[in-house]
């Protein structure tokens, strides 16, 4: 394995870990600082996540592409097969593993910082509305990322993705997990941002449906990618 690949895997692990730390940590802080006001807690959580994600993409994008999300990695692999670019199967699989491990590490780190025990979440989220929300959130996250990349506007990805996730916290019923690795990581914190293990498989299934729709839409809108 080359040094550049190792650096990319390290960036995906660290970036996903920090993303989950931001999500879970800001959720814990919001819960502690604004008890009894769920709307304010969600606002605080959404703002921190939007800003944190923007910073992480800017910081690590040049190293690994700043996927931090197995769905984004899978979309990159699927869309790049037609052009011969993008990650191969082994690299994509290594990305997903690094992202998932990093997500769990990030949840544990947030728990340690706030002196909250690392416990399995008891927050059930797998309702019909939440799953539709996850399909919507994932679909348009992936379409956004690859519409920018395939139209030569990749430099806008950091602020655009941060803004989208911040908005999707509010306009989707699921609060926009849109990320299988983050979904797994959030199991390990029984706090505001947690998700019960029984909700994980349905959430990931909905995210994969969103992935499929997003790939079709991206190819329909941007069939010929520009060099970026």
C-alpha positions in Angstrom: 0.0 0.0 0.0 1.4 3.3 -1.0 2.1 6.2 1.3 -0.5 8.4 -0.4 -3.1 5.6 0.1 -2.2 5.3 3.8 -2.5 9.1 4.2 -5.9 9.0 2.5 -7.1 6.2 4.8 -5.8 8.1 7.8 -7.6 11.2 6.7 -10.9 9.3 6.2 -10.6 7.8 9.7 -9.7 11.0 11.4 -12.1 13.1 9.4 -15.1 10.8 10.1 -14.1 10.5 13.8 -14.0 14.3 14.1 -17.3 14.6 12.2 -19.0 12.2 14.7 -17.3 14.0 17.6 -18.9 17.3 16.3 -22.3 15.7 15.9 -22.4 13.8 19.2 -20.4 16.4 21.2 -22.6 19.3 20.1 -25.7 17.2 20.8 -24.5 16.6 24.4 -23.6 20.2 24.9 -27.0 21.3 23.5 -28.8 18.9 25.8 -26.9 20.2 28.8 -27.1 23.9 28.0 -30.7 24.0 26.8 -32.6 21.4 28.8 -36.3 21.1 28.0 -36.1 22.9 24.7 -35.7 20.3 21.9 -36.0 22.9 19.1 -33.1 24.9 20.5 -31.1 21.8 21.0 -31.6 20.8 17.4 -30.6 24.3 16.2 -27.4 24.2 18.2 -26.6 20.7 17.0 -27.3 21.7 13.3 -25.2 24.8 13.4 -22.2 23.1 15.0 -22.4 20.2 12.5 -22.7 22.4 9.4 -19.7 24.5 10.4 -17.6 21.5 11.6 -18.3 19.6 8.4 -17.3 22.6 6.3 -14.0 22.9 8.2 -13.2 19.2 7.9 -13.8 19.1 4.2 -11.4 22.1 3.7 -8.8 20.5 6.0 -8.7 17.0 4.6 -10.3 17.2 1.1 -6.9 17.5 -0.6 -5.7 14.3 1.1 -8.5 11.9 0.6 -11.4 13.7 -1.1 -13.1 14.1 2.3 -15.7 11.5 1.7 -16.3 10.7 5.4 -19.3 8.7 4.2 -19.6 5.2 2.7 -22.4 6.4 0.5 -20.2 9.1 -1.0 -17.4 6.6 -1.5 -19.8 4.1 -3.2 -21.2 6.8 -5.5 -17.6 7.9 -6.4 -16.9 4.2 -7.3 -20.1 3.8 -9.3 -19.9 7.0 -11.2 -16.2 6.7 -12.0 -16.4 3.3 -13.5 -17.5 4.8 -16.8 -14.5 7.1 -17.0 -11.8 4.9 -15.4 -11.1 7.4 -12.6 -12.0 7.3 -9.0 -11.3 4.6 -6.3 -11.0 0.9 -7.2 -13.0 -1.7 -5.2 -10.2 -2.4 -2.7 -9.6 1.3 -2.1 -13.3 2.0 -1.7 -13.6 -0.9 0.7 -10.7 0.4 2.8 -12.3 3.8 2.9 -15.6 2.4 4.2 -13.7 0.4 6.9 -11.7 3.5 8.0 -14.9 5.6 8.0 -16.8 3.1 10.2 -14.0 2.7 12.7 -13.5 6.4 12.8 -17.2 7.0 13.5 -17.2 4.7 16.5 -14.0 6.4 17.8 -15.5 9.8 17.4 -18.6 8.9 19.4 -16.4 7.5 22.2 -14.2 10.7 22.2 -17.3 12.9 22.5 -18.5 10.8 25.4 -15.1 11.1 27.2 -14.9 14.8 26.7 -18.3 15.4 28.3 -17.8 12.7 30.9 -20.8 10.7 29.6 -20.5 7.0 29.8 -20.2 5.2 26.5 -23.5 3.3 26.4 -25.6 1.9 23.6 -28.3 4.3 22.5 -32.0 3.6 23.3 -33.4 6.2 20.9 -35.6 4.4 18.3 -35.8 6.3 15.0 -37.0 3.8 12.4 -40.4 5.1 11.6 -41.8 5.3 8.1 -41.4 9.1 8.0 -37.8 8.9 9.2 -36.9 6.4 6.6 -38.4 8.6 3.8 -36.4 11.4 5.3 -33.2 9.4 5.1 -33.9 8.6 1.4 -34.4 12.3 0.7 -31.4 13.5 2.7 -29.0 11.0 1.2 -30.3 11.4 -2.4 -29.7 15.1 -2.6 -26.5 15.1 -0.5 -24.9 12.8 -3.1 -26.5 14.7 -6.1 -25.1 17.9 -4.6 -21.6 16.6 -4.2 -21.3 15.0 -7.6 -23.1 17.8 -9.5 -20.4 20.1 -8.2 -17.6 17.6 -9.0 -18.9 16.8 -12.5 -19.4 20.4 -13.5 -16.0 21.6 -12.4 -17.2 23.4 -9.3 -15.6 21.1 -6.7 -14.1 24.1 -4.9 -17.6 24.9 -3.7 -18.1 21.5 -2.0 -17.1 22.5 1.5 -19.5 25.4 2.1 -22.3 23.8 -0.1 -22.2 20.5 1.7 -22.0 22.2 5.1 -25.0 24.4 4.3 -27.0 21.4 2.9 -26.5 19.3 6.0 -27.3 22.2 8.3 -30.6 22.8 6.4 -31.4 19.1 6.1 -31.3 18.8 9.9 -34.5 20.8 9.7 -36.3 19.9 6.5 -36.0 16.1 6.9 -37.8 14.2 9.6 -34.8 12.0 10.4 -32.5 15.1 11.0 -30.4 13.9 8.0 -28.0 11.2 9.1 -27.4 10.4 5.4 -24.3 8.4 6.3 -24.0 4.7 7.2 -20.7 5.1 9.1 -22.1 8.0 11.2 -25.2 6.0 11.8 -23.2 3.2 13.3 -21.0 5.6 15.3 -24.0 7.3 16.9 -25.2 3.9 18.3 -22.4 4.3 20.9 -23.8 7.4 22.6 -27.1 7.3 24.5 -27.6 11.0 24.2 -29.4 13.6 22.1 -27.7 12.4 18.9 -27.9 8.7 19.5 -29.7 6.0 17.5 -30.8 2.6 18.8 -29.2 -0.5 17.2 -32.6 -1.7 16.0 -32.9 1.5 13.9 -29.5 1.1 12.2 -30.3 -1.5 9.5 -33.5 0.3 8.3 -31.6 3.7 8.2 -28.7 2.2 6.2 -31.2 0.5 3.8 -32.9 3.9 3.3 -29.5 5.5 2.7 -28.6 2.9 0.1 -31.9 3.6 -1.7 -31.0 7.2 -1.7 -27.6 6.3 -3.2 -29.2 4.5 -6.1 -31.6 7.3 -6.9 -28.8 9.8 -6.6 -26.6 8.0 -9.1 -29.4 7.9 -11.6 -30.2 11.6 -11.2 -26.5 12.6 -11.3 -26.0 10.7 -14.6 -29.2 12.2 -16.0 -28.2 15.8 -15.1 -24.4 15.5 -15.7 -23.8 12.7 -18.2 -20.4 14.1 -19.3 -18.2 15.1 -16.3 -15.7 18.0 -16.8 -12.1 17.6 -15.6 -11.9 19.0 -12.1 
